Amino acid sequence: MSNNHNILLCDMGGTHARFAKFESKGHYSNFRKYRLNDFTSFEDIVSLYMQEEKNHFNQAHFALARTPIKGRIEYNRHSGDPDYIIDFNIVQNKFNFDNFNWINDLEAGAHGIKILENSHLENILESNKQEWNQNKILISVGTGVGHAGILNDRVLSTAGGHYLPITVNEEHRKIEKFIRKGKDESLSLIMEDFVSGRGLRAIAEYVSAFPNDDLSPEDFMKDLKNHPDAVRLFFEFLGMYAHNVVSVTGFYGGVYLTGGVIDNLIRNDLTNWDAFEQYFKPPMLSVVNDQLNSASVNYVLHDELPLLGLTTL
């Protein structure tokens, strides 16, 4: 990070943009959060933050949920929110930052995990204390789903949930067919279609037989309390996601869960960790069982992990 501390930090997800001012490694201030669909352009959000903070930042570091193509993001939304387009070439021209760069939000979050204090973690599944390695996996479930790895001190970014789904029983295959019917036939089903905000809504619609796209996030969570099978199924898919990522990478130093969907489910007491464990640690060969049992699963209590990670760069 530059010695010039007048640096704007931004974590831009699929629903919200979060801003802060860089202070020092592991520290930021002046946090503000804005909903993307409340503004006609992303530049308006940046301008508002600068006005509210009475500060024109000369540098900016962004963590992004989507990768810009030629500096441009075109995002197709779900659940009633409008689509949006962000052109970072326009952002740079408007604000004339001396230094302007971006990285993947999961990559930023993984940098945050490296400096996270234990007080910001809640253990979900304990390790059997048999250490295979110290390499870690961060999984974030929000509007979409992503993951990143920490190999020694190196952060490995990935395409996240953009891989073909795995269904292991008849109930899962019925959900797969249901989700397939609602997706553009030119696109493959991916794991993000199951493990994400829209995946949770699709599973709830399958279980309840009623559409829920028009429900606000708050009303959707209230309605979800009436459908425990939807919660169970979502956590089964989340467990499969974690199982596949950990098993394929061989990173057994711990799984770290974060993201708005996870936060809301925990906040509303809508979890099923037994279902998660059943599919994260299915019966396997003894050596594979030992490896999976060595990986603890932890919930990240820090509210703004990508912003924390941006302070380390």
Secondary structure, 3 states (H helix, E strand, C coil): CCCCCCEEEEEECCCEEEEEEEEECCEEEEEEEEEHHHCCCHHHHHHHHHHHHCCCCCEEEEEECCCCECCEEEECCCCCCCCEEEEHHHHHHHHCCCEEEEEEHHHHHHHHHHHCCHHHEEEEECCCCCCCCCCEEEEEECCCEEEEEEECCEEEECCCCCCCCCCCCHHHHHHHHHHHHCCCCCCCCCHHHCCCHHHHHHHHHHHHCCCCCCCCHHHHHHHHCCCHHHHHHHHHHHHHHHHHHHHHHCCCCCEEEECHHHHHHHHCCCCCHHHHHHHHCCCCCHHHHHHHHHCCEEEECCCCHHHHHHCCC
